[in-house]
Amino acid sequence: MNEIDQKVLNFYEKLPFNIYGDIDNACKNIRKFDLKKVYPFLFDSISKSKTIIDVGCGGGWLVNSIAYKFDKDIYGVDFNPVAINFAKKVTSKMSNKVSYEVKNIFDYTPSLKFDLILSMGVLHHTHDCLLALDKICKFGKKNSMIYVGLYHKYGRKPFLEFVETIKGLPEEESFEEYKKIHKLEDELHLKSWFRDQVLHPHESLHGLEEVIRIFKKNGYEFTGTSINSFKQTDTISEILRKEKDLYEYGKKKIQSKIYYPGFFIVGGIKK
């Protein structure tokens, strides 16, 4: 395993991202999560798909949210056995149908092709995000859809500037400062977010053009992005201009003590 990937694995084995201190609490939050309201574009794609894979599924929040509402063939892949163990407990508790594999994405070749490929907030923690994206694009069949979520090269910077202000503090003190902008009820859940956002060993930042380039290389046509709320009226050049505004947008959020991680999603369809 690459040295960076090994450091990332060691870090997240101690406390996987987005897990809860109590399985029942995790299940309760998944049941009340409004997938259609939060991700309307994703809801429609899920409805049209028979086979779905979440690459870097972690503690299983997304796969279990989907499985709770849809009867689909859902697969979760992650290289962290601790996270997968938590995901399986949630799946069992909710009587969901999800298949899991513990695999490093760079060593993984699935036995089937998928209608929908998801990877939300994971690939930017690998040693080579774009290589990982290129790899997962190959998991799709004809007319398959893909949605990838990454840290944005402009939108992420305000949060990183905030991190710099708390970086030198003892961990518990920096955690208290983090709580002022990000409020979650479950303490372990919040701690997992804090560690993921502030203490993680590696991340990379990306823009729309490079994601579209990898999509095109693998036969995927760009279908939309969260940069402009998945509006279909903007041209690529208009969206590229808008993505530069994400820095000021994120800065205002952080200054107002509102959590804004600087994360963007890009969608594509294989032609």
C-alpha positions in Angstrom: 0.0 0.0 0.0 1.2 3.5 -0.7 2.6 5.3 2.3 0.0 8.1 2.2 -2.8 5.6 1.9 -1.4 3.6 4.9 -1.3 6.8 7.0 -4.9 7.6 6.1 -6.0 4.0 6.9 -4.2 4.1 10.3 -5.9 7.4 11.1 -9.4 6.4 10.2 -9.2 3.0 11.9 -8.9 4.9 15.2 -12.2 6.6 14.5 -14.0 6.2 11.2 -15.7 9.3 9.7 -19.4 9.9 10.2 -20.1 7.2 12.7 -22.1 7.5 15.9 -21.6 6.5 19.5 -24.7 4.4 19.4 -26.0 2.1 16.6 -29.6 3.0 17.4 -28.8 6.7 17.0 -27.2 6.0 13.6 -30.3 4.1 12.5 -32.6 6.9 13.7 -30.7 9.5 11.8 -30.7 7.5 8.6 -34.4 6.9 8.9 -35.2 10.6 9.2 -32.7 11.7 6.5 -34.6 13.1 3.5 -32.5 11.8 0.6 -34.8 13.3 -2.0 -34.7 16.8 -0.4 -30.9 16.9 0.1 -29.9 15.1 -3.1 -32.7 15.5 -5.6 -30.4 14.7 -8.5 -29.1 11.6 -6.8 -32.6 10.4 -5.8 -33.6 10.4 -9.5 -30.5 8.5 -10.5 -31.0 5.9 -7.8 -34.6 5.4 -8.9 -33.3 4.5 -12.4 -30.5 2.2 -11.3 -30.5 -1.5 -10.5 -26.9 -1.9 -9.3 -25.2 0.7 -7.2 -21.7 1.0 -5.7 -20.4 3.4 -3.1 -16.7 3.6 -3.3 -15.3 4.6 0.1 -18.5 3.8 1.9 -17.0 4.3 5.3 -19.5 3.7 8.1 -22.2 3.0 5.6 -24.3 6.2 6.0 -25.0 6.6 2.2 -25.5 2.9 1.3 -27.8 2.4 4.3 -29.7 5.6 3.5 -30.3 4.3 0.0 -31.1 0.7 1.1 -33.6 2.0 3.6 -35.7 3.6 0.8 -34.9 1.5 -2.2 -34.9 -2.2 -3.1 -31.7 -2.2 -5.1 -28.4 -4.2 -5.4 -26.2 -2.0 -3.3 -22.5 -2.5 -2.7 -20.2 -0.7 -0.3 -16.4 -0.8 -0.6 -13.9 0.7 1.8 -10.3 -0.2 2.9 -11.1 0.4 6.5 -12.3 -2.8 8.3 -13.4 -0.8 11.4 -15.7 1.4 9.3 -17.1 -1.6 7.4 -17.8 -3.4 10.7 -19.9 -0.4 11.9 -21.7 -0.2 8.5 -22.6 -3.9 8.7 -24.1 -3.4 12.2 -26.3 -0.6 11.0 -27.3 -2.7 8.0 -28.2 -5.6 10.2 -30.1 -3.4 12.7 -32.2 -1.8 9.9 -32.7 -5.1 8.0 -31.2 -3.4 5.0 -29.7 -5.2 2.0 -26.1 -4.1 1.4 -23.1 -6.1 0.3 -19.7 -5.0 1.6 -16.0 -5.5 0.7 -12.9 -4.4 2.5 -10.6 -3.3 -0.4 -8.1 -0.6 -1.3 -9.6 1.1 -4.3 -6.3 0.9 -6.2 -6.3 -2.9 -5.8 -10.1 -3.4 -6.4 -11.7 -4.8 -9.5 -15.4 -5.5 -9.0 -16.9 -8.7 -10.5 -19.7 -6.8 -12.2 -20.4 -3.4 -13.8 -22.8 -0.9 -12.2 -25.6 1.4 -13.2 -24.6 4.0 -10.6 -21.2 4.8 -9.2 -20.9 7.0 -6.1 -17.9 8.3 -4.2 -18.6 11.2 -1.8 -15.8 12.9 0.0 -13.3 10.0 -0.2 -11.0 10.1 -3.2 -9.3 13.4 -2.1 -7.9 11.4 0.8 -6.0 8.9 -1.5 -2.4 9.4 -2.6 -3.7 10.2 -6.2 -7.3 11.4 -6.4 -7.5 11.6 -10.1 -6.0 8.2 -10.6 -8.6 6.8 -8.2 -11.4 8.6 -10.1 -10.1 7.2 -13.4 -10.2 3.7 -11.8 -13.8 4.0 -10.5 -15.1 5.3 -13.8 -14.3 1.9 -15.3 -16.8 0.3 -12.9 -19.8 1.5 -15.0 -21.7 -0.2 -17.8 -23.1 1.6 -20.8 -25.5 4.4 -19.8 -24.2 4.2 -16.2 -24.2 7.3 -14.0 -21.5 8.6 -11.7 -21.4 11.2 -8.9 -18.2 12.1 -7.2 -17.8 14.5 -4.3 -14.4 16.2 -3.7 -12.9 19.2 -1.9 -13.0 22.2 -4.1 -9.8 24.2 -5.0 -11.5 27.5 -4.1 -14.4 26.5 -1.9 -12.2 24.5 0.6 -9.7 27.3 1.3 -11.9 29.4 3.8 -12.3 26.3 6.0 -8.5 25.6 5.8 -7.9 29.2 6.8 -10.1 28.6 9.8 -8.2 25.4 10.6 -4.9 27.4 10.6 -6.3 29.5 13.5 -6.9 26.5 15.7 -4.0 24.3 14.5 -1.6 25.1 17.3 -4.1 24.5 20.1 -4.3 21.2 22.1 -6.7 18.8 20.4 -9.5 19.3 23.0 -9.3 23.1 22.7 -9.3 23.0 18.9 -12.3 20.6 19.1 -14.2 23.2 21.2 -13.4 25.9 18.6 -14.7 23.5 15.9 -17.9 23.0 17.8 -18.7 26.7 17.4 -19.2 26.3 13.6 -20.4 22.7 13.4 -23.2 21.5 15.7 -24.1 17.8 15.9 -26.0 16.2 18.8 -24.0 12.9 19.1 -20.6 13.7 20.6 -18.7 10.8 18.9 -20.4 11.7 15.6 -19.1 15.3 15.9 -15.7 14.1 17.0 -15.5 11.9 13.9 -16.2 15.0 11.8 -13.7 17.1 13.6 -10.9 14.5 13.1 -11.8 14.1 9.5 -11.9 17.8 8.8 -9.1 19.1 11.0 -6.7 16.3 12.0 -6.6 14.1 8.9 -3.2 13.2 7.5 -3.8 14.0 3.8 -6.2 15.7 1.4 -6.1 17.3 -2.1 -8.2 20.0 -3.7 -9.8 19.9 -7.2 -11.7 21.8 -9.8 -14.4 21.0 -12.3 -12.2 20.9 -15.4 -10.0 18.1 -14.1 -13.0 16.0 -13.1 -14.6 16.5 -16.5 -11.3 15.5 -18.2 -11.3 12.2 -16.4 -14.9 11.7 -17.2 -14.3 12.3 -20.9 -11.3 9.9 -20.9 -13.7 7.2 -19.7 -16.6 8.0 -22.0 -18.7 9.9 -19.5 -20.6 13.0 -20.5 -20.8 15.8 -17.9 -24.4 16.1 -16.6 -24.2 18.7 -13.8 -22.5 20.0 -10.6 -23.4 21.3 -7.2 -21.3 24.4 -8.1 -24.4 25.8 -9.8 -27.0 23.6 -8.0 -27.1 21.2 -11.0 -28.8 23.8 -13.2 -28.9 22.8 -16.8 -29.0 26.3 -18.3 -25.3 27.2 -17.6 -22.5 26.5 -20.1 -19.3 24.9 -18.9 -17.5 28.3 -19.2 -20.2 30.0 -17.0 -19.8 27.3 -14.3 -16.1 27.6 -14.4 -16.5 31.3 -13.7 -19.0 30.6 -10.9 -16.7 28.1 -9.2 -14.2 31.0 -8.4 -16.9 32.6 -6.4 -16.9 29.7 -4.0 -14.0 31.2 -2.0 -16.0 34.3 -1.1 -19.1 32.2 -0.5 -17.2 29.9 1.9 -15.5 32.8 3.6 -18.8 34.5 4.5 -20.1 31.2 5.9 -17.1 30.6 8.1 -17.1 34.2 9.3 -20.8 33.7 10.2 -19.9 30.6 12.2 -21.7 28.4 9.7 -20.0 25.1 8.8 -19.0 25.0 5.2 -16.4 22.4 4.1 -15.9 23.5 0.5 -17.1 20.3 -1.0 -18.5 20.0 -4.6 -20.2 17.2 -6.5 -19.9 16.4 -10.2 -22.2 14.1 -12.2 -21.8 12.2 -15.5 -23.4 9.6 -17.7 -21.6 7.0 -19.9 -22.5 7.2 -23.6 
